[in-house]
Amino acid sequence: MLKIRKITELAHHYLQLSVREGDRVIDATAGNGIDTLFLAGIVGKSGHVFAFDIQSEALAATEKKLTENHLKDRVTLINDGHEKLDLYVRDQVAAVIYNLGYLPGGNKGKTTEHETTISSLGKALRLLKNEGLAVLVLYPGHGEGKTEKGQLIKYCGRLSPREYNVLHLRLVNQPNEPPELLVIQRNLFSRTADA
Ligand SMILES: C[S@@+](CC[C@H](N)C(=O)[O-])C[C@H]1O[C@@H](n2cnc3c(N)ncnc32)[C@H](O)[C@@H]1O
């Protein structure tokens, strides 16, 4: 049963609905590798995951999970900022996930920041294939997370409604500013298809 209070489960739900075997996808914030492992499972043997993180310990944790699950060969681990993703990924992708903030149990100073997140998202959106998804888990409960959420919502509000649809999901009855979800879908042919 899907628990809507678990925003990361909702993020996976949307990815599961849109990613197919053989697809290329991006995990923009590998962290402890939960999302990378999930994506490696759904892209199958013929698909591929590009996973970014600025912290080598995060990528080591991700690699360990992948190795334990015999899925390492489906993933390229990239120890660099996702704002440089265009240097590593050139082909179209079916999905990208950003699980923002800092590594749970790690250095809170190494959090994602709105300028680099938005720069990266702009590049990722241009790589999305038709009906591809960008899924972002936001954490407004900490200082930079609140700013990042505000800036991302502003950025999304300015995306062309012909090319993108943006869904914002948040729990309205929970205390302490719980995580929220943005789901962006690219529609490359909406002008003709919806006419
Ligand atoms: C909330 S954690 C990600 C959790 C992860 N997706 C999981 O499944 O365990 C956020 C991660 O983003 C990373 N990060 C921060 N700034 C980054 C950047 N510019 N590019 C790539 N990763 C970044 C942090 O090092 C941290 O590991």
The ligand as an ORCA input file, in Angstrom:
! r2SCAN-3c Opt
* xyz 0 1
  C      19.268     13.884      0.640
  S      20.794     13.307      0.028
  C      20.279     12.211     -1.254
  C      19.644     10.930     -0.773
  C      19.720      9.821     -1.800
  N      19.032     10.116     -3.018
  C      19.376      8.432     -1.278
  O      18.594      7.727     -1.912
  O      19.945      8.036     -0.268
  C      21.438     14.689     -0.886
  C      22.782     14.431     -1.533
  O      23.042     15.492     -2.459
  C      24.437     15.652     -2.526
  N      24.755     16.935     -3.182
  C      24.804     18.180     -2.638
  N      25.106     19.083     -3.599
  C      25.244     18.391     -4.766
  C      25.556     18.759     -6.109
  N      25.776     20.026     -6.450
  N      25.641     17.779     -7.033
  C      25.419     16.466     -6.707
  N      25.114     16.068     -5.461
  C      25.025     17.018     -4.494
  C      24.896     15.538     -1.088
  O      26.267     15.218     -1.026
  C      23.970     14.421     -0.570
  O      24.616     13.175     -0.615
*
